């Protein structure tokens, strides 16, 4: 089972689980799901009595949809969500309409080119249900009050007196993170107490659902209403208030406020969630102290502009999960240092961008309310980082550390299936079960792709440890140059101009590129030499 359910005293030497995740929001649940599908024992504790019920973070970016695809949840997310509605700026009797979010270009290689409108409560529910299907129970109403660690393990003391022991503790417990405070990690940045916004999930009678409504108002009192997917007709309503404005979250007060600012014909009812938001802009000084690690809002908090916070956090979890598996399988835990070195620069960049967008939002100008490719997070690269050295081989358009794009598989491979190798175990994919590269990547494994006959030979020789994260091998194309349009498109997507093996990390980034040449099946030939760069990559990525 992926969870240890012992809730006893946590006596010395006894572990309740391998990893304790503090916080059952989308980030903590995404990490728990990734660990559970890897067979890593994980426990999730959440201070609230039930899962979050608000819409708060509602934009799922294309890169996060790719992560959900890897977790097997992209189709369910798209079914539960919907297209982002166009913006509608109300000025007197006129409405200026425009599309807020751009579509990713075909050249980026993603099956998810558009931002998905999916309220946070729906994202949380999808992840929570998936975690429970794998046998992991979220311990609601369990507040962590003290966390300690030594060279061997961590101990979490809960408010009810229980003691939970594990190898690692991951804080996905938000901006006021107990884990971050226990780790003694500074949380640098600002909170603007003078800039406040009331957020409300409710039904609004008299308001159309075909676009996002914005009513600009003078003196910082604008209001907006975004239609949420679902048959209940709910909106997320955003009401700007000044520092000296009173806050009353009762139904009658909010209904009066809506009518006064947006129109007397509107009726607000059936409130399901309300909150007061203050913009926080903060970044943790570090993401790790020994066996304590931070994810999501515990490590970085953003303004809501650009739909970046939840997305960045879920991608944190996707980066961390496989590294924890490797270390728990015996790898040197220096591998965990790469988590911060790869993800913290991303958060710093996102913080700057979301702050810039928030300033545009405050001015309520169409130019400041338009989102482009920067927000899709498809351009994130770890090139030049600890796992992707700048001097590693590259292709015509991809480097080690870049995101691995999707592309259709050649028709011949779809018909015949492909052969994969996981450690010492050989498996054969069902013919027709994979039509795209993402079908090969989906799951908690590394993937090695061979392009060309020499690469296919080198692929079989590529060494891989028997423990830790497994490797799936696929001879995608056993000849170059291409013979069909599908093959041409596939090679172009990866910039392949010669026999090449490409190693894809479990989180969908390129771990290594190995160029080979057709040669004799000989350890001294080019195919034999191709294992040398592969071995160096394995030392970085799978040092078990």
C-alpha positions in Angstrom: 0.0 0.0 0.0 1.3 3.5 -0.7 0.2 4.7 2.7 1.2 3.7 6.2 -1.9 4.1 8.4 -0.2 3.6 11.8 -1.3 6.6 13.9 0.5 5.6 17.0 3.2 7.4 19.0 5.9 7.5 16.3 8.4 5.8 18.6 12.1 6.1 17.8 13.0 3.8 14.9 9.4 3.3 13.8 8.3 5.2 10.6 4.6 5.8 9.9 5.4 6.5 6.2 8.2 7.5 3.8 6.9 11.0 3.1 4.5 13.1 5.0 2.8 15.9 3.0 1.4 18.8 5.0 -1.5 20.3 3.1 -4.2 18.8 0.9 -4.6 21.6 -1.6 -3.9 20.9 -5.3 -0.1 21.0 -4.8 0.0 18.6 -1.9 -2.5 16.3 -3.5 -0.5 16.4 -6.8 2.6 15.4 -5.0 0.8 12.7 -3.0 -0.7 11.3 -6.2 2.7 11.2 -7.9 4.3 9.5 -5.0 1.5 7.0 -4.5 1.6 5.9 -8.2 5.3 5.3 -7.7 4.6 3.0 -4.8 6.2 5.4 -2.3 4.4 5.3 1.1 2.9 8.7 1.6 0.6 10.3 4.2 -1.3 13.6 3.8 -2.5 15.7 6.7 -4.7 18.8 6.3 -5.6 21.2 9.1 -9.0 22.1 7.7 -12.0 19.8 8.3 -12.8 19.3 4.7 -11.3 20.0 1.3 -11.3 23.5 -0.1 -14.7 24.7 -1.5 -13.8 28.0 -3.2 -13.0 28.8 -6.8 -9.9 30.9 -6.0 -7.3 29.7 -8.6 -9.3 29.0 -11.7 -6.9 29.0 -14.7 -5.1 25.8 -15.6 -2.2 26.6 -18.0 -1.2 24.4 -20.9 1.9 23.1 -19.1 -0.1 22.1 -16.1 -2.6 20.3 -18.3 0.4 18.3 -19.6 1.2 17.4 -16.0 -2.4 16.3 -15.4 -2.1 14.3 -18.6 0.9 12.5 -17.1 -1.1 11.9 -13.9 -4.0 10.5 -16.0 -6.3 13.4 -15.2 -6.3 15.7 -18.2 -9.5 14.3 -19.8 -11.3 14.5 -16.5 -10.1 18.1 -16.0 -11.3 19.2 -19.4 -14.7 17.5 -18.8 -15.1 19.3 -15.5 -13.8 22.7 -16.9 -14.4 24.8 -19.9 -13.0 27.4 -22.3 -11.9 30.7 -20.8 -14.7 33.2 -21.6 -14.0 36.4 -23.5 -13.6 39.5 -21.5 -16.4 42.1 -21.5 -15.6 45.6 -20.3 -18.8 47.5 -19.5 -18.6 51.3 -20.1 -22.0 52.9 -19.8 -24.4 51.1 -22.3 -21.5 49.7 -24.3 -19.4 46.5 -23.8 -15.9 46.2 -25.2 -15.2 42.5 -25.8 -11.8 40.7 -26.4 -10.2 37.3 -25.9 -8.0 37.4 -22.8 -5.9 34.3 -23.4 -3.8 33.5 -26.5 -3.7 30.0 -28.0 -0.3 28.3 -28.0 1.2 27.9 -31.5 1.2 24.5 -33.2 5.0 24.7 -33.2 5.2 24.3 -29.4 4.1 20.7 -29.6 1.3 20.4 -27.1 -2.2 18.8 -27.2 -3.4 21.5 -24.8 -2.9 24.8 -26.5 -5.5 26.7 -24.5 -5.9 27.8 -20.9 -8.6 25.8 -19.1 -11.2 27.4 -16.8 -11.4 25.1 -13.9 -12.3 26.4 -10.4 -9.9 25.3 -7.6 -12.6 23.3 -5.9 -12.9 21.2 -9.0 -9.1 20.7 -9.4 -8.9 19.7 -5.7 -11.7 17.2 -6.1 -10.1 15.6 -9.1 -6.8 15.2 -7.4 -8.3 14.1 -4.1 -10.4 11.4 -5.7 -7.4 10.1 -7.6 -5.3 10.0 -4.5 -8.0 8.0 -2.7 -8.3 5.6 -5.6 -4.7 4.7 -4.9 -5.5 3.9 -1.2 -4.2 7.2 0.3 -6.5 8.7 2.9 -6.3 12.5 3.6 -6.3 13.1 7.3 -8.5 16.1 7.6 -8.7 18.2 10.8 -5.1 17.3 11.6 -3.1 20.4 12.4 0.7 20.1 12.6 2.0 22.1 15.5 5.6 21.0 15.7 8.0 19.5 13.3 11.5 18.2 14.1 14.1 16.3 12.2 17.4 14.5 12.7 19.8 12.7 10.4 17.5 9.8 9.9 13.9 11.0 10.0 11.3 13.8 10.7 8.6 13.8 13.4 5.4 15.8 13.0 3.4 16.4 16.2 -0.3 17.0 15.6 -2.5 19.2 17.7 -4.4 16.1 19.0 -1.1 14.7 20.3 -0.3 12.2 17.6 3.2 11.9 16.4 4.0 11.0 12.8 7.5 9.9 11.8 8.7 9.8 8.2 11.9 10.1 6.1 10.8 13.4 4.6 8.2 16.1 5.3 7.0 18.3 2.4 5.2 21.5 3.2 2.4 22.3 0.8 0.6 24.2 3.5 0.3 27.7 2.0 1.8 31.1 2.7 1.7 30.6 6.5 3.4 27.3 6.2 4.2 25.5 9.5 6.8 23.5 7.7 8.6 26.5 6.4 8.7 28.0 9.9 9.9 24.8 11.4 12.7 24.7 8.8 13.7 28.3 9.7 13.5 29.5 6.1 12.9 33.2 5.5 9.9 34.2 3.4 11.0 37.4 1.7 8.6 39.9 0.1 5.6 42.1 0.9 1.9 42.0 1.7 -0.1 45.0 0.7 -2.7 45.5 3.4 -4.2 48.5 1.6 -5.1 46.6 -1.6 -8.0 44.4 -0.9 -10.5 42.4 -2.9 -13.6 40.4 -1.8 -14.0 37.1 -3.7 -17.4 35.4 -3.8 -18.7 32.3 -5.4 -22.4 32.7 -6.0 -25.3 32.6 -8.4 -26.2 35.9 -10.1 -29.6 36.3 -11.6 -29.8 38.7 -14.6 -26.2 38.2 -15.7 -25.2 36.4 -18.9 -22.7 33.5 -18.9 -21.2 34.2 -22.3 -18.4 36.4 -21.1 -16.4 37.7 -18.2 -18.0 40.9 -17.0 -15.9 43.9 -15.8 -17.3 47.1 -14.5 -14.6 49.7 -14.0 -15.2 52.1 -11.1 -13.4 55.2 -9.9 -11.3 55.3 -6.7 -10.4 51.6 -6.7 -13.8 50.1 -6.5 -14.1 48.1 -9.7 -16.0 44.8 -9.8 -15.9 41.7 -12.1 -17.8 38.5 -12.5 -16.4 35.4 -14.2 -18.8 32.6 -15.1 -17.8 29.3 -13.8 -18.3 26.0 -15.6 -21.1 23.8 -14.5 -24.9 23.7 -14.6 -25.4 25.6 -11.3 -24.7 29.0 -13.0 -22.2 30.2 -10.5 -19.9 33.1 -10.9 -16.6 34.1 -9.2 -17.2 37.7 -8.3 -14.3 40.0 -7.5 -15.1 43.2 -5.7 -12.2 45.7 -5.2 -12.4 47.6 -1.9 -10.2 50.4 -0.4 -8.3 50.2 2.8 -11.0 52.2 4.7 -14.0 50.3 3.2 -15.9 48.1 5.7 -16.0 44.4 5.0 -19.3 42.6 5.4 -19.4 39.1 3.9 -23.1 38.4 4.7 -25.4 37.6 1.9 -27.5 40.8 2.1 -24.5 43.0 2.3 -22.8 41.4 -0.7 -26.0 41.5 -2.8 -26.4 45.2 -2.0 -22.8 45.9 -3.0 -23.2 44.1 -6.3 -26.3 46.0 -7.2 -24.8 49.3 -6.3 -21.7 48.8 -8.4 -22.8 46.6 -11.3 -26.6 47.2 -11.7 -29.8 47.2 -9.9 -31.3 44.4 -12.0 -28.7 41.9 -10.6 -29.6 39.5 -7.8 -26.9 37.7 -5.9 -27.9 34.4 -4.1 -26.7 31.0 -3.0 -23.2 32.0 -1.8 -21.0 29.0 -1.5 -17.7 30.7 -0.6 -16.4 34.2 0.2 -13.0 35.5 1.2 -10.9 38.7 1.4 -7.8 38.7 -0.7 -4.7 40.8 -0.1 -1.8 40.6 -2.7 1.2 38.7 -1.3 4.4 38.7 -3.2 6.9 36.4 -1.5 9.6 33.9 -2.2 11.2 31.5 0.2 15.0 32.0 0.7 15.4 28.2 0.2 13.2 25.3 -0.7 14.9 22.8 1.6 16.4 22.4 5.0 17.6 18.8 5.5 14.6 16.5 5.3 12.0 19.4 5.2 11.0 20.6 1.8 8.6 23.3 0.5 6.1 23.2 -2.4 3.7 25.7 -3.9 2.5 28.6 -1.8 4.7 27.5 1.1 7.6 28.4 -1.2 6.2 31.3 -3.3 3.0 33.4 -3.3 1.9 35.4 -6.2 -0.8 37.9 -7.2 -3.7 36.2 -8.9 -2.9 37.9 -12.2 -2.0 35.5 -15.0 -3.2 32.3 -13.3 0.4 31.4 -12.2 0.4 30.4 -8.5 -1.4 27.0 -8.5 0.2 26.1 -11.8 3.7 26.8 -10.6 3.0 24.8 -7.4 1.7 21.7 -9.2 4.8 21.8 -11.4 6.9 22.0 -8.3 5.3 18.8 -7.1 5.9 17.1 -10.5 9.6 18.0 -10.3 10.0 16.8 -6.7 8.1 13.4 -6.8 10.5 11.4 -8.9 13.5 12.8 -7.1 12.1 11.7 -3.8 11.6 8.2 -5.2 15.2 8.0 -6.4 16.6 9.1 -3.0 14.3 6.8 -1.1 15.6 4.0 -3.3 19.2 4.7 -2.3 20.4 7.7 -4.3 22.5 10.4 -2.6 20.0 13.0 -1.3 22.1 15.7 -3.0 19.7 15.0 -5.9 17.0 16.8 -3.8 19.1 20.0 -4.0 18.4 20.1 -7.7 14.7 20.6 -6.9 15.4 24.1 -5.5 18.0 24.9 -8.1 15.5 24.1 -10.9 12.3 25.4 -9.5 13.2 28.5 -7.5 14.4 30.5 -10.5 11.1 29.6 -12.2 9.1 31.0 -9.2 11.2 34.2 -9.2 10.5 34.8 -12.9 6.8 34.0 -12.4 6.6 36.4 -9.4 7.9 39.2 -11.5 5.6 38.5 -14.4 2.4 38.1 -12.2 3.3 41.3 -10.4 3.6 43.1 -13.7 0.2 41.7 -14.9 -1.4 42.7 -11.6 -0.4 46.3 -12.2 -2.2 46.1 -15.6 -5.2 44.6 -13.8 -5.4 47.5 -11.4 -5.5 49.9 -14.2 -8.3 47.9 -15.9 -7.0 48.5 -19.4 -7.5 45.8 -22.1 -3.8 45.8 -22.9 -3.1 44.9 -19.3 -5.7 42.2 -19.3 -4.3 40.2 -22.2 -2.3 37.0 -21.6 0.2 35.4 -23.9 2.7 32.6 -24.3 4.7 33.6 -21.2 1.8 32.5 -19.0 1.4 29.1 -20.6 4.7 28.0 -18.9 5.6 25.8 -21.9 8.9 27.6 -22.3 10.3 26.6 -18.9 13.7 25.1 -19.3 16.3 23.7 -16.8 19.1 24.1 -19.3 22.4 25.0 -17.5 21.2 23.6 -14.2 22.6 20.8 -12.1 20.9 18.1 -14.1 21.2 19.7 -17.6 24.8 20.9 -18.1 25.3 23.6 -20.7 27.9 21.5 -22.5 25.6 18.5 -23.0 24.8 17.5 -26.6 21.8 19.1 -28.3 19.7 18.7 -31.4 18.8 21.3 -34.0 16.1 22.9 -31.7 16.3 21.2 -28.3 18.8 21.2 -25.4 19.2 19.1 -22.3 16.8 20.5 -19.7 14.2 21.7 -22.3 10.6 20.6 -22.1 10.0 17.5 -24.3 7.3 18.4 -26.9 4.5 16.2 -28.0 4.3 14.9 -31.6 2.3 12.2 -33.5 3.9 8.8 -33.8 4.5 7.4 -37.2 1.7 5.3 -38.5 3.8 2.1 -38.7 4.6 2.4 -35.0 1.0 2.9 -34.1 0.1 -0.3 -36.0 2.9 -2.5 -34.6 3.2 -1.2 -31.1 6.6 -0.7 -29.6 9.0 -2.5 -27.3 9.9 -1.1 -24.0 12.4 -2.0 -21.3 11.9 -1.3 -17.6 15.1 -2.2 -15.8 15.6 -5.9 -16.6 12.0 -6.5 -17.5 10.8 -6.4 -21.1 7.3 -5.3 -21.9 5.5 -4.8 -25.2 3.0 -2.1 -25.7 -0.4 -3.1 -27.1 -0.6 -2.3 -30.9 -2.4 0.9 -31.4 -2.2 1.9 -27.7 0.1 4.8 -28.4 -0.5 7.4 -31.0 1.6 10.3 -29.7 4.8 10.8 -27.8 2.9 11.8 -24.7 1.3 8.4 -24.7 4.8 6.9 -24.2 5.8 9.4 -21.5 2.6 9.1 -19.4 3.5 7.4 -16.1 6.1 7.4 -13.4 9.1 6.4 -15.5 12.0 7.7 -17.6 11.6 7.3 -21.4 14.4 6.7 -23.9 13.6 7.3 -27.5 15.7 6.0 -30.4 15.7 7.8 -33.8 17.7 5.7 -36.4 19.2 2.2 -36.6 22.4 3.1 -34.8 20.4 4.7 -32.0 18.2 1.6 -31.7 21.4 -0.4 -31.1 22.7 2.1 -28.6 19.2 2.1 -26.9 19.5 -1.6 -26.1 23.0 -1.0 -24.6 22.0 1.9 -22.5 22.7 0.9 -18.8 20.1 1.5 -16.2 19.9 0.7 -12.5 17.5 -2.0 -11.3 16.2 0.2 -8.4 14.5 3.5 -8.3 12.6 5.1 -11.2 12.3 2.6 -14.1 13.2 3.3 -17.8 10.9 2.6 -20.8 12.8 2.3 -24.1 11.2 2.9 -27.5 12.7 2.6 -31.0 10.5 5.3 -32.4 12.0 5.4 -35.8 14.6 2.9 -37.0 15.7 4.8 -40.0 16.7 8.3 -41.0 16.1 10.3 -43.2 12.3 10.2 -43.0 10.1 8.5 -45.5 6.7 9.9 -44.8 5.2 13.3 -43.7 4.5 11.9 -40.2 8.1 10.9 -39.8 9.3 14.3 -41.1 7.1 16.1 -38.6 8.3 13.9 -35.7 12.0 14.4 -36.5 11.4 18.2 -37.0 9.7 18.4 -33.6 12.9 17.1 -31.9 15.4 18.6 -34.3 16.8 15.2 -35.2 19.3 15.3 -38.1 21.3 12.2 -37.2 20.9 8.9 -35.3 20.0 10.1 -31.8 18.8 8.7 -28.4 16.8 11.2 -26.3 16.3 10.5 -22.6 13.1 12.1 -21.2 12.8 12.6 -17.4 9.6 11.5 -15.6 8.5 15.2 -15.3 8.7 15.6 -19.1 12.0 17.4 -19.5 15.0 16.2 -21.6 17.5 14.5 -19.4 20.1 13.7 -22.0 20.7 13.7 -25.8 23.1 11.0 -27.3 24.1 11.2 -30.9 25.1 7.9 -32.5 26.1 6.6 -35.9 25.2 3.3 -37.7 28.1 1.0 -36.9 29.1 -2.5 -36.2 27.5 -4.1 -33.1 30.8 -3.6 -31.3 31.7 -2.1 -28.0 34.5 -0.2 -29.7 32.2 1.2 -32.4 30.2 4.4 -32.3 27.2 2.5 -31.0 29.3 1.3 -28.1 30.7 4.8 -27.5 27.1 6.1 -27.3 26.7 4.5 -23.9 29.3 6.8 -22.4 27.2 10.0 -22.4 24.3 7.9 -21.4 26.2 6.7 -18.4 27.0 10.3 -17.3 23.4 11.3 -17.6 22.4 8.3 -15.5 24.9 9.3 -12.8 23.0 12.7 -12.6 19.5 11.5 -13.0 19.3 7.9 -11.6 22.3 7.5 -9.2 20.9 4.5 -7.4 
